[in-house]
Amino acid sequence: MTRVVEGSPADEAGIAAGDIIIALDDEPVRKIEKLLSEIHKRKAGEKVNLTVYREGFEYAITVTLAETP
């Protein structure tokens, strides 16, 4: 991820610029298009579990989805 919008669900969940999302709900993410497609299938208020790679470590982060502006 190149940047995180301040106040966004990603920001509130602790995702940082430079994080690499490698899984969504334990399913590997290989392309950004697939990640976005899966997220758009869900509703605002739903929680998703992301696995991110940051500085040599993997972290589990839960994000509560919001409406897309």
N, C-alpha and C positions, 0 to 999 in steps of 0.2 A: 504494500500500500504506500503510495507516494505522499499522501497527506490525509489528515483526518479533520473533518469539519468540526469546529468547536461547538459543543452542545449537541452534537449528533448522537444517536444511539451507540455508534462505535466509540466515540469519545467518552461517553458516560460509562461504557463497559471497560474502558482501559486499553483499547487498541491504540497503538502508536504508529506514527509515520515510520515506514521501514519494516513493519511487521509483514510477514508473508503468511497468508491464510492457506493452510495445507489440508484442512478437513472441515466439513460442515456436518454436524451430527454424526460424527465418526465415518463419514463417507469421504474419501480422498477428493480433493479439488485440484484439478490439473489445469483448468482454464478459467479465466475470469468470467467468460460468458456462461459457463455452467453454474458457477457460484451465483451470479446475478439471476439466472433463470430459476434456480431453486428458491432463492429468497423471494422472488416475485410471486411464487406460487403460494406464499404464506400470507397471513393476515397481520395487520398491526396489532401489537399486544402479545403476539406469540414470541416465545423464547427459542433461540437457536444456540447450539453449542458449537463454538468455533475452536479449532486447534490452530494456533499461530506459532510460527517459528520466529524467534527474536534472539539475536546475538548468541546463536549456538544452542539455544534451549527451546523446547516446546512448552507452550502454555495453553491451558484450557480456559476459555473465556465465554461466558454466557452473555448474549446480547438480546435485549427486548426490542423487537422490531417496531418501527413507527411508520406512519403514513408517509408515502413519497410525495414531496411537494410538487 
